[in-house]
Amino acid sequence: MDRPKIELKLPVIANMELVAVQTAEVVAKHMDLSEDKAAEISMALIEACINAFEHSQAQNNVFIHFILEENSLVIKVIDQGIGFDKAKVEIPAIENKLGTDERKRGWGLQLIQELMDSVEFESGKDGTTVTMTKNKEV
């Protein structure tokens, strides 16, 4: 039997990540994931979507695929933007931002990796796919 798969095609406009989060919440409930796991999925998904919207320079849509596996949820966030080299993304030092007016941004990739059980980044000149997995069991 095929695993259920939900595919979203979101235009690059403000707050569209909320549509993805609503879908994630429905999927998490369907899979009987805990509220904590559902919240972690939502936070990681918001970060991945915002990265795609703000940094990819994609001109049209961002695609989000939810693949319901027997023991895990796999989410792919796919953009057709310029791609990036993860090795060149610097995680800001928090002590350099505290007490300043500098924007408290730049931790998205690290946050995604801490919230999800596994994360893979595939990126090239034709875009980026972020594959995030959350396992059902601890």
C-alpha positions as CSV (number, residue, x, y, z in Angstrom):
1,M,0.0,0.0,0.0
2,D,1.3,3.5,-0.9
3,R,2.2,5.7,2.0
4,P,-0.1,8.8,2.2
5,K,1.6,11.9,0.8
6,I,0.4,15.5,1.0
7,E,1.8,18.0,-1.5
8,L,1.5,21.8,-1.1
9,K,2.4,24.4,-3.6
10,L,2.8,27.7,-1.9
11,P,3.3,31.1,-3.6
12,V,6.2,33.2,-2.2
13,I,4.1,35.6,-0.3
14,A,4.1,36.7,3.3
15,N,2.8,34.3,6.0
16,M,2.3,31.4,3.6
17,E,4.4,29.3,6.0
18,L,1.2,29.3,8.2
19,V,-0.6,27.2,5.6
20,A,2.2,24.6,5.8
21,V,2.1,24.6,9.6
22,Q,-1.7,24.1,9.6
23,T,-1.1,21.1,7.4
24,A,1.6,19.8,9.7
25,E,-0.7,20.0,12.7
26,V,-3.4,18.0,10.9
27,V,-0.8,15.4,9.8
28,A,0.8,15.2,13.3
29,K,-2.7,14.6,14.9
30,H,-3.5,11.9,12.3
31,M,-0.2,10.2,13.1
32,D,-0.9,10.4,16.9
33,L,2.3,12.4,17.5
34,S,2.7,14.1,20.9
35,E,2.0,17.8,21.2
36,D,5.7,18.3,21.8
37,K,6.7,16.5,18.6
38,A,4.0,18.4,16.7
39,A,5.3,21.8,18.1
40,E,8.9,20.8,17.1
41,I,7.7,19.9,13.6
42,S,5.9,23.2,13.3
43,M,8.9,25.3,14.4
44,A,11.3,23.5,12.1
45,L,8.8,23.9,9.2
46,I,8.4,27.6,9.8
47,E,12.2,28.0,9.7
48,A,12.6,26.0,6.5
49,C,9.8,27.9,4.8
50,I,11.1,31.3,5.8
51,N,14.5,30.3,4.6
52,A,13.0,29.3,1.2
53,F,10.9,32.4,1.0
54,E,13.6,34.9,2.1
55,H,16.9,33.4,0.9
56,S,16.3,31.2,-2.2
57,Q,15.3,34.1,-4.5
58,A,12.7,31.7,-5.9
59,Q,10.5,33.6,-8.2
60,N,7.3,31.5,-8.0
61,N,6.5,28.7,-5.6
62,V,7.8,26.6,-2.7
63,F,6.7,23.0,-2.6
64,I,6.2,21.1,0.6
65,H,5.7,17.3,0.7
66,F,4.5,15.5,3.8
67,I,5.3,11.7,3.5
68,L,3.6,9.7,6.2
69,E,5.8,6.7,6.9
70,E,4.9,3.9,9.3
71,N,7.3,5.1,12.0
72,S,8.1,8.7,11.0
73,L,7.0,11.8,9.2
74,V,9.2,13.0,6.4
75,I,8.8,16.6,5.2
76,K,10.5,18.0,2.1
77,V,10.7,21.8,1.6
78,I,11.6,22.4,-2.1
79,D,12.4,25.7,-3.7
80,Q,13.6,26.5,-7.3
81,G,15.9,29.2,-6.1
82,I,19.7,29.9,-6.3
83,G,20.8,27.3,-3.9
84,F,23.4,27.7,-1.1
85,D,26.5,26.1,0.3
86,K,25.7,25.0,3.9
87,A,29.4,25.0,4.7
88,K,29.5,28.7,4.2
89,V,26.5,29.5,6.4
90,E,27.8,30.9,9.7
91,I,25.9,30.4,12.9
92,P,26.1,33.8,14.7
93,A,27.6,33.9,18.1
94,I,24.8,34.8,20.5
95,E,27.1,36.9,22.7
96,N,27.7,39.2,19.7
97,K,24.0,39.9,19.3
98,L,22.8,40.2,22.9
99,G,22.4,43.7,24.1
100,T,22.7,45.1,20.6
101,D,20.1,46.3,18.0
102,E,21.4,43.8,15.5
103,R,18.7,41.4,14.3
104,K,18.5,38.2,16.3
105,R,18.5,36.0,13.1
106,G,20.7,33.4,11.6
107,W,20.0,30.3,13.7
108,G,17.4,28.8,11.4
109,L,19.5,25.9,10.0
110,Q,20.8,24.9,13.5
111,L,17.3,25.2,15.0
112,I,15.9,22.9,12.3
113,Q,18.6,20.3,13.0
114,E,18.0,20.4,16.8
115,L,14.2,20.1,16.4
116,M,14.1,17.2,14.0
117,D,15.5,13.7,14.2
118,S,17.3,14.0,10.9
119,V,17.8,16.7,8.4
120,E,19.4,16.6,4.9
121,F,20.2,19.6,2.7
122,E,20.5,19.1,-1.1
123,S,21.3,22.4,-2.9
124,G,22.5,23.4,-6.3
125,K,21.9,26.1,-8.9
126,D,18.4,24.7,-9.6
127,G,17.2,25.1,-6.0
128,T,17.3,23.5,-2.6
129,T,15.5,20.6,-1.0
130,V,15.5,20.3,2.8
131,T,14.4,16.8,4.0
132,M,13.4,16.7,7.6
133,T,12.3,13.6,9.5
134,K,10.6,13.2,12.8
135,N,10.3,9.7,14.3
136,K,7.1,8.6,16.0
137,E,8.9,6.9,19.0
138,V,11.4,8.5,21.3
